[in-house]
Amino acid sequence: MASGPPPQTPSTPRQAAPPGPVPALPRERPTTLRQRLAELRGPAVPPRPLDARALAALAANPGCRRRALLDGAGVDKAALATALGAPAPFGQSQFAFVRGNAFEARVKADRGTELIRLLHERLGPGGEPPRGIAVPDLTAAGPEGRAARTALALREATEAGGWALLDHPMLALEVAGSPAYLEPDAVAVHPDGTWTVVEIKSFPMIDGSADAAKVGAAARQSAVYVLALERVAERTAGAEVSHRVLLVCPKDFSNLPTASVVDVRKQRAVTRRQLTRLARIEDIAAALPEGVTFDPECPRERLDAAVESVGATYAPECLAACELAFHCRAKARAAGAVEALGRSVRGELGGLTTVGEVLAAAAGKEGDPADPTVAALRRAAALRAEALEGGAACR
């Protein structure tokens, strides 16, 4: 009996997608911190390198998240301040810049013979100045390449056991989770493996001493170099970074170089502690609203909103160290913040954060009388009123 073809099993029809709008895919965000910072800086704006002077100023005010982010992203704060209508009227003049370069070239002439003589005179073991100073070539592509070339040159000079002078080496230091590349004037390698930072300044050293404020700023700047140099020394056998820095300046009113030794142990410890307190740049950037940019070509209203989206810690000391200080001061004054009066005043006022709260507490309109700050303000107000009444009675 012949059998017919086997019956075919009907296939289950595919379910049609329910009608409705297609959900939008989430917008892809930058995958790396570098891309995110470039987005904040502006796609066509080159990054501004973070130097030791800016790092020293940042370490002096570690609570300022605004400066940490702007410096980490390489934003030109001077251009940003100008776009906001509050340019900073300070900076090195062109004449001082040219004079400083000419003095540095004189100090480093003849393969650094005079510089090493000064170093040997101040920090050497005595005897005749060294001869046959090695000056390695530090040329490389990009800051990463120059930093790697500098590390190699330091290791080779230490192993050679002689005097070496590294002219404008490149050092790397991690700051708030982002690398910063620093360029000291020079680093000298001693025969015993000691590395010494050399800082060359154009301000004069009269009768063996220089302006204390300028020396202090140079010490804070050199402490940053010492910290960065210590990272390389940790990976170099037989190397040790000296905590004494050679400061080279013009002698009296001439263009002849002289030098003094500056101990930067205190500045190094303070800078290291403050840099560790900095919030990580990627955490600050992640908390920003969508579309924030600090491109100076943007409209002023958008820039103002972008800058205000990052918290700042203003103090009068910022006027000498930050290009955005005048903008931050205007905002602090408009808000009546007591920070505009100085850190010492802010510390004395405790929980009172605005000038209005301080005046109300002094007048007895607000505040807890049991609060020592409120009690002191009211006592001061009473003494002032008593003095004014006494003065009026004498007239």
C-alpha positions as CSV (number, residue, x, y, z in Angstrom):
1,M,0.0,0.0,0.0
2,A,1.6,3.2,-1.1
3,S,1.9,6.0,1.4
4,G,1.5,9.6,0.4
5,P,3.9,12.4,1.4
6,P,4.2,13.1,5.1
7,P,2.0,16.0,6.2
8,Q,3.9,19.3,6.7
9,T,3.9,20.9,10.1
10,P,2.7,24.5,9.8
11,S,5.4,26.9,11.0
12,T,4.5,29.3,13.8
13,P,4.1,32.8,12.4
14,R,6.6,35.5,13.7
15,Q,5.0,38.0,16.0
16,A,4.9,41.5,14.6
17,A,6.4,44.3,16.6
18,P,3.8,46.4,18.3
19,P,3.3,49.8,16.7
20,G,4.9,52.8,18.4
21,P,7.9,55.1,18.3
22,V,11.4,53.5,18.2
23,P,13.2,54.2,21.5
24,A,16.2,56.5,21.0
25,L,19.6,55.1,21.7
26,P,21.5,56.9,24.5
27,R,24.1,59.4,23.2
28,E,27.6,58.0,23.5
29,R,29.8,59.9,25.9
30,P,33.5,60.1,25.7
31,T,35.1,56.9,26.8
32,T,38.3,58.4,28.2
33,L,39.1,61.2,30.6
34,R,41.2,62.9,27.9
35,Q,38.3,63.0,25.5
36,R,36.0,64.3,28.3
37,L,38.4,67.1,29.2
38,A,38.8,68.0,25.5
39,E,35.0,68.3,25.3
40,L,35.1,70.7,28.2
41,R,37.9,72.7,26.8
42,G,36.4,73.0,23.4
43,P,37.1,70.8,20.3
44,A,39.4,73.4,18.6
45,V,41.2,74.7,21.8
46,P,44.6,73.2,22.4
47,P,45.3,72.2,26.1
48,R,47.3,74.7,28.2
49,P,50.1,72.8,30.0
50,L,49.9,72.7,33.8
51,D,53.2,74.1,35.1
52,A,54.8,74.0,38.6
53,R,53.7,77.6,39.4
54,A,50.0,76.7,38.7
55,L,50.4,73.5,40.7
56,A,51.9,75.4,43.7
57,A,48.9,77.8,43.6
58,L,46.5,74.9,43.3
59,A,48.1,73.2,46.3
60,A,47.7,76.4,48.3
61,N,43.9,76.2,47.7
62,P,43.1,72.5,47.4
63,G,39.4,73.0,48.1
64,C,38.8,74.9,44.9
65,R,37.2,72.3,42.5
66,R,36.8,75.0,39.8
67,R,40.6,75.6,39.5
68,A,41.3,71.8,39.8
69,L,39.0,71.1,36.8
70,L,40.1,74.0,34.7
71,D,43.8,73.3,35.2
72,G,43.3,69.6,34.7
73,A,41.4,70.2,31.4
74,G,44.1,72.6,30.2
75,V,41.7,75.5,29.9
76,D,43.3,78.9,29.3
77,K,42.0,80.7,32.4
78,A,43.2,84.1,31.2
79,A,41.2,83.8,27.9
80,L,38.2,82.5,29.9
81,A,38.4,85.4,32.4
82,T,38.6,87.9,29.5
83,A,35.5,86.3,27.8
84,L,33.7,86.6,31.2
85,G,34.5,90.3,31.4
86,A,36.9,90.0,34.3
87,P,40.4,89.9,32.9
88,A,43.3,89.4,35.3
89,P,45.7,92.4,35.2
90,F,48.8,90.5,36.1
91,G,51.5,88.5,34.5
92,Q,55.1,88.7,33.4
93,S,56.0,91.6,31.2
94,Q,57.7,91.0,27.9
95,F,60.8,92.8,29.1
96,A,61.1,90.6,32.2
97,F,60.6,87.5,30.0
98,V,63.4,88.5,27.7
99,R,65.7,89.5,30.5
100,G,65.0,86.2,32.3
101,N,65.8,84.2,29.2
102,A,69.0,86.1,28.6
103,F,70.2,85.6,32.2
104,E,69.3,81.8,32.0
105,A,71.3,81.5,28.8
106,R,74.3,83.1,30.4
107,V,74.1,80.8,33.4
108,K,74.0,77.7,31.2
109,A,76.6,78.8,28.7
110,D,79.6,76.6,28.0
111,R,77.7,73.4,28.8
112,G,76.7,74.7,32.2
113,T,80.3,75.2,33.5
114,E,79.4,78.3,35.6
115,L,76.2,76.6,36.9
116,I,78.0,73.5,38.0
117,R,80.7,75.7,39.6
118,L,78.1,77.4,41.7
119,L,76.5,74.1,42.6
120,H,79.8,72.6,43.6
121,E,80.7,75.7,45.6
122,R,77.4,75.6,47.6
123,L,76.7,71.9,47.8
124,G,79.8,70.1,46.6
125,P,82.5,68.3,48.7
126,G,85.0,71.1,48.2
127,G,88.2,71.2,46.1
128,E,88.4,72.0,42.4
129,P,85.2,72.5,40.4
130,P,84.4,69.4,38.2
131,R,85.2,69.3,34.6
132,G,83.9,67.1,31.8
133,I,80.2,67.7,32.6
134,A,77.8,65.5,30.7
135,V,74.9,67.3,29.0
136,P,72.5,64.6,27.6
137,D,70.2,65.3,24.7
138,L,66.6,65.2,25.9
139,T,64.9,65.7,22.6
140,A,61.8,63.5,22.1
141,A,58.3,63.7,20.6
142,G,55.6,65.1,22.9
143,P,55.7,65.5,26.6
144,E,55.3,61.8,27.3
145,G,58.3,61.1,25.1
146,R,60.4,63.8,26.7
147,A,59.5,62.5,30.2
148,A,60.6,59.0,29.2
149,R,63.8,60.4,27.7
150,T,64.5,62.4,30.9
151,A,64.0,59.3,33.1
152,L,66.4,57.4,30.9
153,A,69.0,60.2,30.9
154,L,68.8,60.4,34.8
155,R,69.4,56.6,35.1
156,E,72.3,56.7,32.7
157,A,73.9,59.7,34.4
158,T,73.5,58.0,37.8
159,E,75.1,54.8,36.6
160,A,78.0,56.7,35.0
161,G,79.0,58.2,38.4
162,G,80.0,61.6,37.2
163,W,78.6,65.1,37.0
164,A,75.7,65.7,34.6
165,L,73.4,68.6,33.8
166,L,69.9,68.1,32.4
167,D,68.8,71.3,30.7
168,H,65.0,71.7,30.8
169,P,64.1,68.1,31.6
170,M,60.5,66.9,31.5
171,L,59.0,65.4,34.6
172,A,55.6,63.8,35.1
173,L,53.4,64.1,38.2
174,E,49.9,62.8,38.7
175,V,47.6,65.5,40.0
176,A,44.0,64.7,40.9
177,G,44.1,61.5,38.7
178,S,45.5,63.3,35.6
179,P,49.1,63.6,34.6
180,A,50.9,66.9,34.7
181,Y,54.1,67.5,32.8
182,L,56.6,69.9,34.5
183,E,59.8,71.5,33.1
184,P,62.3,72.7,35.7
185,D,65.2,75.0,34.6
186,A,67.7,72.3,35.2
187,V,68.5,69.2,37.2
188,A,72.1,68.4,38.2
189,V,73.3,64.8,38.9
190,H,76.2,64.4,41.4
191,P,78.8,61.7,41.3
192,D,77.2,60.1,44.4
193,G,73.8,59.7,42.7
194,T,72.2,62.8,44.3
195,W,69.8,64.8,42.1
196,T,69.5,68.6,42.7
197,V,66.8,70.9,41.3
198,V,68.2,74.2,39.9
199,E,65.9,77.1,39.8
200,I,67.0,80.2,37.8
201,K,65.3,83.5,38.6
202,S,65.8,87.0,37.2
203,F,65.1,88.9,40.5
204,P,68.3,90.2,42.1
205,M,70.1,88.8,45.2
206,I,71.5,91.9,47.0
207,D,74.2,91.4,49.6
208,G,73.5,87.7,49.6
209,S,69.7,87.9,50.1
210,A,66.7,88.3,47.9
211,D,63.1,89.4,48.4
212,A,61.5,86.9,50.9
213,A,58.1,86.7,49.0
214,K,59.8,85.9,45.7
215,V,62.1,83.3,47.4
216,G,59.1,81.7,49.0
217,A,57.3,81.5,45.7
218,A,60.4,79.9,44.1
219,A,60.7,77.4,47.0
220,R,57.0,76.3,46.5
221,Q,57.6,76.0,42.8
222,S,60.8,73.9,43.3
223,A,59.0,71.7,45.8
224,V,56.7,70.5,43.0
225,Y,59.7,69.6,40.9
226,V,61.2,67.7,43.9
227,L,58.0,65.7,44.2
228,A,58.0,64.8,40.5
229,L,61.7,64.0,40.6
230,E,61.2,61.6,43.5
231,R,58.8,59.5,41.3
232,V,61.7,58.9,38.9
233,A,64.2,58.3,41.7
234,E,62.0,55.5,43.2
235,R,62.7,53.5,40.0
236,T,66.4,54.3,39.7
237,A,69.0,52.4,41.8
238,G,71.4,54.5,43.8
239,A,69.5,57.8,43.2
240,E,68.4,60.2,45.8
241,V,66.7,63.6,45.4
242,S,68.1,66.4,47.5
243,H,65.7,68.5,49.6
244,R,68.0,71.4,49.1
245,V,67.5,73.4,45.9
246,L,70.0,75.7,44.2
247,L,68.5,79.1,43.6
248,V,70.5,81.1,41.0
249,C,69.9,84.9,40.7
250,P,71.7,88.0,39.4
251,K,74.2,89.3,41.9
252,D,73.4,92.8,43.3
253,F,72.6,95.0,40.3
254,S,74.7,93.2,37.7
255,N,74.0,90.4,35.3
256,L,76.6,88.1,37.0
257,P,75.1,84.9,38.6
258,T,75.2,84.1,42.2
259,A,73.5,81.3,44.1
260,S,72.0,80.3,47.5
261,V,70.7,77.0,48.8
262,V,67.0,76.8,49.8
263,D,65.7,74.0,51.9
264,V,62.3,73.0,50.6
265,R,61.4,70.2,53.0
266,K,58.5,72.2,54.6
267,Q,57.2,73.3,51.2
268,R,57.5,69.7,49.8
269,A,55.5,68.3,52.8
270,V,52.8,70.9,52.5
271,T,52.5,70.6,48.7
272,R,52.4,66.8,48.9
273,R,49.6,66.8,51.5
274,Q,47.6,69.4,49.7
275,L,47.8,67.6,46.3
276,T,46.5,64.4,47.9
277,R,43.5,66.3,49.1
278,L,42.5,67.4,45.6
279,A,39.3,65.9,44.3
280,R,39.8,63.7,41.3
281,I,39.2,65.5,38.1
282,E,37.1,62.7,36.6
283,D,34.7,62.9,39.6
284,I,34.3,66.7,39.2
285,A,33.7,66.3,35.5
286,A,31.2,63.5,35.9
287,A,29.0,65.8,38.2
288,L,28.7,68.5,35.6
289,P,25.5,69.1,33.7
290,E,25.1,68.0,30.1
291,G,26.7,70.3,27.5
292,V,29.0,72.3,29.8
293,T,31.9,73.8,28.0
294,F,34.6,76.4,28.8
295,D,35.4,77.3,25.2
296,P,36.1,81.1,25.3
297,E,34.3,81.4,21.9
298,C,31.0,80.5,23.5
299,P,28.5,83.3,24.5
300,R,29.2,85.0,27.8
301,E,25.9,83.8,29.4
302,R,26.7,80.2,28.6
303,L,30.3,80.6,29.9
304,D,29.1,82.2,33.1
305,A,26.7,79.3,33.7
306,A,29.4,76.7,33.0
307,V,31.8,78.3,35.4
308,E,29.2,78.6,38.1
309,S,28.4,74.9,37.7
310,V,31.7,74.1,39.4
311,G,32.2,75.0,43.0
312,A,34.9,77.5,43.9
313,T,36.7,78.3,47.1
314,Y,37.6,82.0,46.8
315,A,40.1,83.8,49.1
316,P,41.8,87.2,48.7
317,E,45.1,85.3,48.2
318,C,43.7,84.1,44.8
319,L,44.2,87.6,43.4
320,A,47.9,87.0,43.1
321,A,47.7,83.4,41.8
322,C,44.6,82.8,39.7
323,E,43.4,84.4,36.4
324,L,39.8,83.9,37.4
325,A,40.2,85.5,40.8
326,F,38.4,88.8,39.8
327,H,35.4,86.9,38.5
328,C,35.2,84.8,41.6
329,R,35.6,87.8,43.8
330,A,32.7,89.6,42.1
331,K,30.5,86.6,42.6
332,A,31.5,86.2,46.2
333,R,30.8,89.8,46.9
334,A,27.4,89.7,45.1
335,A,26.4,86.7,47.2
336,G,27.7,88.3,50.4
337,A,30.0,85.4,51.2
338,V,32.3,85.9,54.1
339,E,35.1,84.2,52.1
340,A,35.7,87.5,50.4
341,L,36.9,88.9,53.7
342,G,39.7,86.3,54.1
343,R,40.3,82.8,55.4
344,S,41.1,84.0,58.9
345,V,37.8,85.9,59.1
346,R,35.9,83.0,57.6
347,G,37.4,80.7,60.3
348,E,36.4,83.0,63.1
349,L,32.7,83.2,62.0
350,G,31.9,79.5,62.3
351,G,28.5,78.7,60.8
352,L,27.8,82.2,59.7
353,T,28.4,82.1,55.9
354,T,27.1,85.5,54.7
355,V,27.7,89.1,55.6
356,G,24.0,89.5,56.1
357,E,23.9,86.7,58.7
358,V,26.9,88.2,60.5
359,L,25.2,91.7,60.7
360,A,21.9,90.2,61.8
361,A,23.6,88.2,64.5
362,A,25.6,91.3,65.7
363,A,22.3,93.3,65.9
364,G,20.6,90.6,67.9
365,K,18.1,89.8,65.2
366,E,19.3,86.3,64.5
367,G,21.5,83.6,65.9
368,D,21.7,81.6,69.1
369,P,22.9,83.7,72.0
370,A,24.7,80.6,73.4
371,D,26.8,80.4,70.3
372,P,30.3,81.8,71.2
373,T,30.6,83.4,67.7
374,V,27.2,85.2,68.1
375,A,28.0,86.2,71.6
376,A,31.3,87.7,70.5
377,L,29.7,89.6,67.7
378,R,27.0,91.1,69.9
379,R,29.6,92.1,72.5
380,A,31.7,93.8,69.8
381,A,28.6,95.6,68.5
382,A,27.8,96.8,72.0
383,L,31.4,98.1,72.5
384,R,31.2,99.9,69.2
385,A,27.9,101.6,70.0
386,E,29.3,102.6,73.4
387,A,32.4,104.1,71.9
388,L,30.3,106.0,69.3
389,E,28.1,107.4,72.1
390,G,31.1,108.4,74.1
391,G,32.6,110.2,71.2
392,A,29.4,112.0,70.4
393,A,29.1,113.2,74.0
394,C,32.7,114.7,73.9
395,R,31.9,116.9,70.9
